[in-house]
Amino acid sequence: MAGVSRAWLDQQTIALAGVAQAARLVDQVSTSGSCPPEFLQASLHSLFTFEADDVEQVFGGLAGVRLGLDTLADLMDNERAAGQREVVRYIFNLLFLERRFSRDSAMMAVVRSRLEHTSFRAEHFTRHSNDICHSVSGIYQDTLSTLKFRIKVNGNVQHLQNPQTADMIRALLLAGIRAAFLWRQLGGRRWKLVLQRRRIGQRAQQLSREAGVV
C-alpha cells in the first residue's frame, strides 16, 4: 500500500477495526435484522477498494470505520468486553478463516475477479445495498463457504431465515475477511492482540475521536 503516512500501529488498528466492525454488524443484523446503514455501506465499500493510498481510504474515510474503532476500544477493555462474547468469537473466527482463505491462491483470484465484476455492476447499474449484498453473498457461498471451517452465526431465527438478512451477513463476513487480510498485510498478528492489548485499545479510542471531528 503506497503513500501510507500513519504510524504502523495506527494502520493496524484501523484495519483491525474493520474486522471488529464487520463482526459487530453481523451480530446486530443476526439479532435485530438491521444495522446502521452508514457503517454497512463503509464495510461494503471496503470490498471494492482494490487500491488505496492509505488504510482509512479503504473504508471511505476514518468515519466509515468508527463503529469498529469503538468496538475495538471496548473489546480491549476486559470489563467492557464481557457483554460482547459473540462479537469476540466472530472476530477470531474471521482472523482464522482469512488464514485458510489466503492459502488458496485460486480461490483468492476467483473472489477478486467476481468482486471486480460486482463493482462494475454496482457503479453502473445499481447502488442499492440489498442488490450488492446479494451479489457478494453469492461470492461468499461459492468460495469461502466451501472451506472446511465455517463461521456459525447465532441470532434470532426469524431474521436468520430471511434471505436478505442472510445475504447481508455473508457480505459482512466477506468484508471482515478483507479487513483481516489487510490487517495481516500491515503486520498484524494474533499474538500482538495480547501483548499490545492496551495500546491497541488506546489508539482505537483516539482514532474514534479523530473520526468524530468534522
C-alpha positions in Angstrom: 0.0 0.0 0.0 1.7 3.1 -1.2 1.8 6.5 0.4 0.7 5.5 3.9 1.5 8.3 6.3 0.1 6.9 9.6 2.2 5.0 12.1 2.2 1.2 11.8 0.1 0.7 15.0 -2.5 3.2 13.7 -2.7 1.4 10.4 -3.1 -2.0 12.0 -5.6 -0.6 14.4 -7.8 0.8 11.6 -7.6 -2.5 9.7 -8.5 -4.5 12.8 -11.3 -2.1 13.5 -12.6 -3.1 10.0 -12.7 -6.7 11.3 -14.4 -5.6 14.5 -16.9 -3.5 12.6 -17.9 -6.4 10.4 -18.3 -8.7 13.4 -20.4 -6.1 15.3 -22.6 -5.6 12.3 -23.1 -9.4 11.9 -24.1 -9.6 15.5 -26.6 -6.7 15.1 -28.1 -8.0 11.9 -28.5 -11.5 13.2 -30.2 -10.5 16.4 -32.2 -7.4 15.3 -32.4 -7.7 11.5 -30.8 -4.4 10.9 -27.7 -2.3 11.4 -26.6 1.3 10.9 -26.6 1.9 7.1 -23.6 4.2 7.1 -21.4 1.5 8.6 -22.8 -1.2 6.4 -22.0 1.0 3.3 -18.5 1.6 4.6 -17.8 -2.1 5.1 -19.3 -2.9 1.6 -17.1 -0.1 0.2 -14.0 -1.9 1.5 -14.7 -4.8 -0.7 -14.5 -2.7 -3.8 -11.4 -0.6 -2.9 -8.7 -2.6 -4.6 -6.0 0.1 -4.5 -5.8 2.7 -1.8 -3.2 5.3 -0.8 -3.9 4.9 2.9 -5.7 2.4 5.1 -8.7 4.6 6.1 -9.5 5.2 2.4 -10.4 1.5 2.2 -13.4 2.3 4.4 -14.2 5.6 2.7 -12.5 7.6 5.4 -11.9 7.2 9.1 -15.6 7.9 10.0 -16.6 4.9 8.0 -15.0 2.6 10.5 -15.8 4.5 13.6 -18.2 1.7 14.9 -15.3 -0.7 14.5 -12.9 1.6 16.4 -15.4 2.0 19.3 -16.0 -1.8 19.3 -12.3 -2.5 19.3 -11.7 0.0 22.2 -14.4 -1.7 24.2 -13.0 -5.2 23.5 -9.5 -4.3 24.6 -11.0 -3.4 28.0 -11.8 -6.7 29.9 -14.8 -5.2 31.7 -16.5 -3.7 28.7 -15.7 -6.8 26.6 -17.7 -9.1 28.9 -21.0 -8.4 27.2 -19.7 -8.9 23.6 -18.7 -12.6 23.6 -20.3 -13.2 20.2 -18.5 -10.3 18.6 -15.2 -11.5 20.0 -15.9 -15.0 18.6 -16.7 -13.6 15.2 -13.5 -11.6 15.2 -11.3 -14.5 16.0 -13.2 -16.7 13.5 -12.7 -14.2 10.8 -9.0 -14.0 11.5 -8.8 -17.8 11.5 -10.8 -18.1 8.2 -8.7 -15.5 6.5 -5.6 -17.5 7.1 -7.2 -20.6 5.5 -8.5 -18.5 2.6 -5.2 -16.8 1.9 -3.5 -20.2 1.4 -5.8 -20.9 -1.6 -4.5 -18.6 -4.3 -7.0 -19.9 -6.9 -9.9 -19.1 -4.6 -8.5 -15.6 -3.9 -8.3 -15.0 -7.6 -11.9 -16.0 -8.1 -13.1 -13.7 -5.3 -11.1 -10.8 -6.7 -12.4 -11.3 -10.2 -16.0 -11.6 -9.1 -15.7 -8.6 -6.8 -14.4 -6.5 -9.7 -17.3 -7.6 -11.8 -19.8 -6.8 -9.0 -18.0 -3.4 -8.5 -18.6 -2.6 -12.2 -22.3 -3.5 -11.9 -22.7 -1.6 -8.7 -21.2 1.5 -10.2 -23.0 1.5 -13.5 -26.4 -0.2 -12.8 -27.3 -0.1 -9.1 -26.3 1.4 -5.8 -28.9 -0.5 -3.7 -27.2 -2.2 -0.8 -29.6 -5.2 -1.0 -28.5 -5.9 -4.5 -24.8 -5.6 -3.7 -25.2 -7.8 -0.6 -27.0 -10.4 -2.7 -24.1 -10.4 -5.3 -21.4 -10.6 -2.6 -23.3 -13.2 -0.7 -23.2 -15.4 -3.8 -19.4 -14.9 -4.0 -19.1 -16.0 -0.3 -21.3 -19.0 -0.8 -19.4 -20.2 -3.9 -15.9 -19.8 -2.3 -15.4 -19.4 1.5 -18.5 -21.4 2.3 -16.8 -24.4 0.7 -13.9 -24.4 3.1 -13.9 -26.9 6.0 -14.0 -24.2 8.6 -17.3 -22.2 8.6 -18.4 -19.3 10.8 -21.5 -20.2 12.7 -23.7 -17.1 13.2 -26.1 -17.1 16.1 -29.1 -14.9 16.5 -32.9 -14.6 16.0 -34.1 -17.5 13.9 -36.7 -15.3 12.2 -34.0 -12.9 11.0 -31.5 -15.6 10.1 -34.1 -17.3 7.8 -34.8 -14.0 6.0 -32.9 -14.2 2.6 -32.0 -10.5 2.6 -30.6 -10.8 6.2 -28.6 -13.9 5.2 -27.2 -12.0 2.2 -26.2 -9.1 4.4 -24.5 -11.4 6.9 -22.5 -13.2 4.2 -21.5 -9.9 2.6 -20.3 -8.6 6.0 -18.4 -11.8 6.7 -16.5 -11.3 3.4 -15.9 -7.6 4.4 -14.4 -8.9 7.6 -12.2 -11.3 5.7 -11.0 -8.5 3.5 -10.2 -6.4 6.6 -8.4 -9.3 8.3 -6.3 -9.7 5.1 -5.4 -6.0 5.2 -4.6 -6.2 8.9 -2.2 -9.1 8.3 -0.6 -7.3 5.2 0.1 -4.4 7.6 1.9 -6.6 10.0 -1.0 -7.5 12.3 -0.5 -10.8 14.2 -2.8 -12.5 16.8 0.0 -12.6 19.4 0.1 -8.8 19.2 -3.5 -8.6 20.4 -2.3 -10.0 23.7 1.0 -8.1 24.1 -0.3 -4.8 22.7 -3.9 -5.0 24.0 -3.8 -1.8 26.0 -2.0 0.2 23.3 -4.4 -1.0 20.6 -7.4 0.0 22.8 -5.9 3.4 23.4 -5.2 4.0 19.7 -8.7 2.8 18.7 -10.2 5.3 21.2 -8.1 8.2 19.9 -8.8 7.3 16.3 -12.5 7.2 17.0 -12.2 10.7 18.4 -10.5 11.8 15.3 -13.2 10.3 13.2 -15.8 12.3 15.0 -14.1 15.6 14.3 -15.7 17.4 11.3 
